[in-house]
């Protein structure tokens, strides 16, 4: 089953850089020739939202999305929207459709 998610990109690992990182073998196999996007679920929070999260001791919810960007350029700090499906790995999703990028 898939769901639509929005997230702020914290780190991007392109297919050519995957060998430079110590990836879990299952993630490396899942990514193959696709990009790995490490994101903050929900997008970029405002200063007030960050303060409120700190006071509630509510941690940032990270998620990792494996996506074929199809020539799309994604950079750290961009916000993305994607339709994703769960994988066997906790916190790792695969994009099942196009990834929409909103540069900030």
C-alpha positions as a printed NumPy array, in Angstrom:
array([[  0.   ,   0.   ,   0.   ],
       [  1.322,   3.438,  -0.816],
       [  0.995,   6.805,   0.849],
       [  1.781,  10.377,  -0.112],
       [  4.536,  11.997,   1.946],
       [  6.202,  15.383,   2.112],
       [  9.693,  15.87 ,   3.435],
       [ 12.678,  18.189,   3.677],
       [ 15.774,  16.66 ,   2.114],
       [ 18.588,  16.419,   4.666],
       [ 21.028,  14.394,   2.549],
       [ 21.184,  12.993,  -0.981],
       [ 23.198,   9.959,  -2.06 ],
       [ 23.329,   9.677,  -5.836],
       [ 23.823,   6.275,  -7.492],
       [ 27.431,   7.178,  -8.328],
       [ 28.191,   8.08 ,  -4.674],
       [ 26.59 ,   4.971,  -3.128],
       [ 29.94 ,   3.146,  -3.049],
       [ 31.462,   5.969,  -0.974],
       [ 28.995,   5.361,   1.882],
       [ 28.778,   2.434,   4.259],
       [ 25.253,   1.378,   3.371],
       [ 23.48 ,  -1.597,   4.83 ],
       [ 23.654,  -4.36 ,   2.182],
       [ 19.851,  -4.567,   1.933],
       [ 19.619,  -0.8  ,   1.312],
       [ 22.443,  -0.914,  -1.211],
       [ 20.66 ,  -3.711,  -3.083],
       [ 17.331,  -1.846,  -2.927],
       [ 18.867,   1.364,  -4.256],
       [ 20.824,  -0.293,  -7.115],
       [ 20.918,   2.56 ,  -9.653],
       [ 18.53 ,   4.907,  -7.825],
       [ 19.12 ,   7.861,  -5.511],
       [ 18.749,   7.703,  -1.754],
       [ 17.059,  10.696,  -0.112],
       [ 17.266,  11.104,   3.66 ],
       [ 14.4  ,  13.375,   4.66 ],
       [ 12.64 ,  14.968,   7.597],
       [  9.029,  13.775,   7.431],
       [  6.522,  16.602,   7.094],
       [  8.821,  19.124,   5.435],
       [ 10.76 ,  22.051,   6.836],
       [  9.35 ,  23.135,  10.196],
       [  8.958,  26.77 ,  11.124],
       [ 10.903,  28.214,  14.049],
       [  7.78 ,  27.987,  16.214],
       [  7.286,  24.321,  15.261],
       [ 10.931,  23.562,  16.125],
       [ 10.561,  25.248,  19.516],
       [  7.311,  23.414,  20.24 ],
       [  8.899,  20.075,  19.271],
       [ 11.852,  20.811,  21.565],
       [  9.561,  21.613,  24.496],
       [  7.502,  18.448,  23.927],
       [ 10.701,  16.432,  23.427],
       [  9.253,  15.283,  20.138],
       [ 12.117,  14.047,  17.947],
       [ 12.499,  14.683,  14.241],
       [ 11.031,  11.769,  12.324],
       [ 13.523,  10.787,   9.622],
       [ 12.695,   8.724,   6.579],
       [ 14.76 ,   7.365,   3.733],
       [ 13.3  ,   7.32 ,   0.243],
       [ 14.838,   5.355,  -2.614],
       [ 13.799,   7.012,  -5.864],
       [ 14.576,   7.13 ,  -9.546],
       [ 14.824,  10.879, -10.036],
       [ 14.875,  10.642, -13.829],
       [ 17.277,  13.541, -14.316],
       [ 15.587,  15.692, -11.656],
       [ 18.066,  17.531,  -9.438],
       [ 17.469,  17.294,  -5.699],
       [ 19.624,  19.179,  -3.198],
       [ 19.796,  19.36 ,   0.568],
       [ 17.152,  21.75 ,   1.86 ],
       [ 14.668,  21.072,  -0.957],
       [ 11.166,  19.918,  -0.105],
       [  9.838,  16.885,  -1.916],
       [  6.468,  15.247,  -2.302],
       [  6.277,  11.607,  -3.331],
       [  4.01 ,   8.612,  -3.401],
       [  5.899,   5.93 ,  -1.458],
       [  5.542,   2.282,  -0.506],
       [  6.925,   0.501,   2.561],
       [  9.907,  -1.806,   2.309],
       [ 11.196,  -4.545,   4.578],
       [ 13.633,  -2.044,   6.099],
       [ 12.372,   0.128,   8.948],
       [ 12.068,   3.796,   7.952],
       [ 12.955,   3.092,   4.311],
       [ 10.448,   3.653,   1.512],
       [ 10.538,   3.379,  -2.277],
       [  9.01 ,   6.035,  -4.492],
       [  6.294,   4.471,  -6.644],
       [  5.737,   7.546,  -8.793],
       [  7.454,  10.767,  -9.701],
       [  9.129,  12.819,  -6.994],
       [  8.039,  16.459,  -7.017],
       [ 10.795,  18.847,  -5.938],
       [ 10.251,  22.325,  -4.534],
       [ 13.553,  24.189,  -4.19 ],
       [ 13.702,  26.585,  -1.272]])
